[in-house]
Amino acid sequence: MGSKFVFSFLIILSLFINIYAQDDFEFKPGATIGGYGELHYNYVKPENTEATKSLDFHRFVLFYGYNWTEKWSLKAEVELEHNFVQGGQGELELEQAYINYHHADWFGFQIGVVLPSVGLINEYHEPPLFLSVERPDYHNKIIPTTWFGNGASVYGFYNGFSYKATIMEGLNADKFSASGAIRSGRQKGFKSNAEDFLYNVRVDYLDIPGLKVGGSFTYNNANGETVDNAITLIEGHAQYNSDNIISTFELGNISYDKGNVEQSFGYYFDLGYNIGGLLNSDMQIIPFFRWTQYNTAASSPLGLSFEEQYEVKKWMIGLSLKPISSVVFKVDYAVQTSGANDAETNLFNFGAGYMF
């Protein structure tokens, strides 16, 4: 009698444990919060001109996500630039706000305020993820990071390849310029003109540990009130982060259908080494070198004298310290030459950043 009772008790207990063990792994809806921020000190000394010095909390960003099910979620990001917004100063932007459906690794989609997949930083631009205090100039003059707008994307990963295709609002051709390329043409989701959509496709190969290599193609017949101008942006990128080596290369070209600028072109490369790995330190200590060259009017029907006005070259040395992977302190020094006369500017920057 006693052994039968014990045996029955054990069976009931095992069923009880199994039921609650399954409950432990049952999906439960919930929210996530994240974000990033960065403080910058900038010293800029143009040739034959007084230096300017500024201290700016450049960005404060909050990320909010909510998972309804294992496949359906919401992802949103709000950014405050330069501490406050008043009288045309500072910016408050909704940089992401999309419904995400993740069917499987090979297929998912997003719809709402999305980011086109152009280059290495437009989608992933938290301060600990790049070496310099400021984002690379390439991601201002050639790729207008951060670039976002109303639209939809499909994405996936299969057999070592990551891919994404985006259809979103186009650009405002009236705001293109020889000095700023397409940057001011971003509509940023504000009652955007949807006359002609922008099309973006990106493919990366990720099957070699530490290496990402790929490229993207972007096309838009940009509309404006006074002019339409079709643009094509083709870029390639490679990044290696392994064995304490940190290296990045990006190159891009924008072609214009009409106007005073036919092409904007630029590239940069970074090379850094984590000497903390040699010292058996938990802190990452990364001295680095960067070379940048770009011309927002690399080809123009107005000729060489016009093109030379917008040629920029810059070398930079710096140091990036990460006591933990999500916190970074940075310092860099650079010399920039620009224009037909190679006017020289000295730059010194210090920064602190975080993400969570």
N, C-alpha and C positions, 0 to 999 in steps of 0.2 A: 504493500500500500504506500509506504513511504517513498520507495524508489519511483513508483508511478507518479506520485505527486511532484517529486523533484523534477522528473523528466518533463511533465506537463508544464511546470513553472518555467523551465528553461526554454521550452518552445515558445511560450507566450512572451517571455522576456526578449528573445531574439527577434520575434515579430515586432515588438514595441520599438526596439533599437533600430531595426531596418526602416520602419515607418519614419522615425524622426531623423535618421541619417539622410533619407531622401529629402526630407524637408530642409535639411541644412544646405543642400545643393539646389534647391528650388529657386528660380529667378524671382527677385523682388524688385519692383520699380524703385528708382531712387535718383537723387540729384548728385552732381559733382561740381566742385568749384575749383578754379585754378586762376592763373594769371601770371603777369610779369611786369617789371618796371625797370627804369634805368635813369641814373643821374649822370650828367655830363658837365665837365669843365672844359671849355674850348678857348684856346689862345690862337689867334690868327694874325699873322704879320705879313701883309703884302709888301712888295718891294717899294721903297721910298714912301711908305705910308705908316701912320701910327698903328700899333697893334690894338686889336679889340679882344676883350676878355669877357666871357660869359659863363654863368653857372645856371644850369637848367635841369629840372626834373622832366626829361624829355617825354617820357611815356609812363602812364599808369594804366594797366589793362586788367580787366576782370573777365574770366571765362566762366560760363555757366553751361552745364549740360544736364539733360534729364533723359533717363532711359525708361521708356514705357514698357518695352519688352526686350528680349535679347536681340531682336532685329531692328526695332524702331526706336529712334532717339532724336533729341533736339540738341543742337550745338550752337552756342552764341558767344560773341566776344564784343565787349564795349571798351573803347579806348579814349582816354583823356590825354591830350598832348599839351605840354607847357603849363601845367598846373591849373589853369582856369580858362573860361571862354567868355570874352567880353569885347564888344566893339571891333570885331574882326580878328581878334587875337586868340590864339589857342584853338583847339579843335576837339569836338566831342563826336565820335563816330561809331556807328554800328558796323564793325568790320566783318563779322560773320553772324549769320542767324539762319540756319537751315535745318530742315527735316532730313534726317539721314536714315536710309534703309540699307542694312548690311545683310544681304542674302547669304553670301558665302565669300571666301577669300577672293574668288574669281569675279564676283559681281556685287556692286552696291551702287546706290545713287543718292544725290543730294539735291535739294531744291529750296531756294530762298536767296539769302545774301551769301554768295560763294566767292572763292578765290580761284582765279585761273592758275593753272600749274605751269609757271614760267620761271625757270631758274631754280636755284637752291634755297633762296631766302624768302620769296614771296609768301609761301605757305608756312614756313617754319622760321620765324624771325626773332625768337627769344634771345636776349643778350648773351647767355652762356653758349649759344650755338655758333657764334662767329667771333673772330679773334680781336678785331679792332674795336675802339670805343664807339665810333659811329658805324653805321652800316656801310659796306663798300660803296664808293661813288658809282660804280657800275649799276648798283641797284637803286639809283636815283635817276641817272641820266639816260641809261639804255632800257633797263627794266624798271618801270615806275612803281617800285615796292613802297608801301603795301598797296596792291592793286586788287580791288574788290568791286562787286556789283551784283545786281539782281540777275539770277539765272539758275541753271541746273547743270549738274555734272554726273557722269557715270565713271566708276573706277573699279580697279581690281588688281589682283596679283596672281600670276600663273607661270609656273615653270621657270622661275627666276626673274620674270619681268613684271614690273609695276607699271600700270597704265592709268591714264585719266583723260577724259574728253569733256570739255565744257562749252556750253552755249550760254551767252550772257549779253547784257546790254553792251552797246558799242561805245565808241569814243566820240568826243566833240571835236571835229576837225578845225573849227574856228580857233581853238586854243593850242594847236600845235605851234611850236616855235623853233627857230634855229638853235637857240641856247638851251631849251628845255625838252626838245624832242616831243614825245607824246604825253609826257607826265601830266600837264595841266588839262589834257583832254579827258581824263577820267571823270565819269559822271557820279560815282560813289553812291549809286542807288537812289539818288534824289530825283523823283519824278522823271526817270531817265527816258530819253528818246529811244524807242525800240524799232525805229524804221529799218535798220540793218543790224542784225545780231553780230556779235564777235564769236569766232570759232577758234578753239584752242585744243590741241592734242599734245600729250606728253608721254614718252616712254622712257623708263629707266631699267637698267640691268643691275640686279642686286645679288647675284648668286656667288660672288667672290667675297669672302669675309672682309669687312672694313671698306669695301669699294662700292661706290655708286657712280654710274656713268650713264648718260642719256642726253636727251634733247627735247625740244618742243617746237611746235609750229603754231603761229597765231595769225589769223586774218580777220580784218574788219574793213568794210567799206564805210569809213567814218563819215557821219553826217554833221553838218553845221548849218547855221542860218545863212551864211554867205558862201560856203564852199563845201563840197564833198571831196574826200581824199582817201583812197583805199591804201591801207598799210598792211605790210607783211613783216612779221617779226619771227626770225629764225634764230634759235640759240642752242648751244651745246654746253654741257657741264660735266665735270668729273670731280669726285671727292674721295680722298683716302684717309681713313682714320684708324690706324692700327699700329702696333709695335712702337707706340709713343710718337709716331709721325702723324702730323696733321697737315694735309695739303689740299688745296682747292684750285680749280681752274674753271673759269666761265668766259664765254665769248658769245656775243650777240650782234645781230645786224637788223636794222629796220629799213625797209624799202618803202618809199612814198610814190604814189601815182602821179602827183602834181605838186606844184609849189616851188619855193626857192631851195628846198632841200630834197635831194633824191635818196640819200642814205644817211643813217646814223649808225655808227659802229663803235664797239668797245670791247675790252677784255681786261681781266686781272688774274693774277695768281698769288696764292698764299703758300708759304712754306714755314711750318713751325715744328718744334720738337719739345715734347714733355720731358724735361730733365728731372722732374719729380720721380719719374719711373726709374731713373738711374740711381736716385738717392733713397729708394725704397720709402718714399714719402707718400702719405695719403693725399697730400695737396698736389694738384696739377700745376706745374710751373712751366709756362710755354712761351719762350721767346720766339718771335716770328718776323718774317720779312714779307712785304707785299709790293708788287709792281702793278700799276694801273695805267692804262692808256685808253682814251676814248675821244671821239669827235662827234658831237651831235649834228654836225653838218659835214660829214666826211666826204660827201659828193654833192655838188651843187652846179646847176647850169650857170651860176654867176661866176664860176671859175675859182682858181687856186687862192687868190687873195681873200675871197670870202670864206673859203673852207678853213684857211689857216687861223682865222680869228677864234675858232671854236675847238682847236686841238689842245688837249690837256694830257700831261704826263705826270705821274707822281710815284715816288718811292717812299716806303714807310718801314720803320722798324718799331717793334713794340713788345710788350710783355703782358701776358694774360695769366692771372692767378685764380685758381679755383680751389678754395678750401674744401668745398663739397661740390658735387657736379651741378647743383642748381644755383650756386652763388658765384659771382665772378667780380674781380677787380682788374681793371685794365689801364694801361698807359701806352701811348704811342707818340712818335714824332715823325713828321713827314715834310718833304720838300716837293712842292708842286710848281711846274712850269706850264704856262698857258699862252695862247695867242701866237701871232706871227713873230713877236719879239721875245718869246720865251720869258715872259714876266714871271718872276719867282715869288712864291708865297711860302712862308714857314708856318707849320701848324704843330701845335702840341695839345694833346687831349688826355684827360684822365676821366675814368668812369667807373661806376659800380652798378651791377645789375643782378637780377634774380628771376627765378621762375618757380612755379609750384603747380 
